[in-house]
């Protein structure tokens, strides 16, 4: 084993401290089940949680054609692809949620976001 349980716990705590230090909070909104004529564009969303995150609106160049922002969230954040994030800088659709693994521990989640204009 490369890392002990204590070292893994410390890595998770260190990343959490960095995310919390950003001071950013966003509301997570999830689609309310029901029939839709036009897909997710006409869906109703309800608030499910508020989560701390670190939002970066300048993603790496290789993502810029598809993604408007990325966010780092705590590993236990209740977020799913297709959810919405409502932050100070606007409303985003979550395109993907990727857990980040560090020697057997999930330290955080990376959220790839598309900005919803006019929201």
Order of alpha helices (4+ residues) and beta strands (2+ residues): alpha-beta-beta-beta-beta-beta-beta
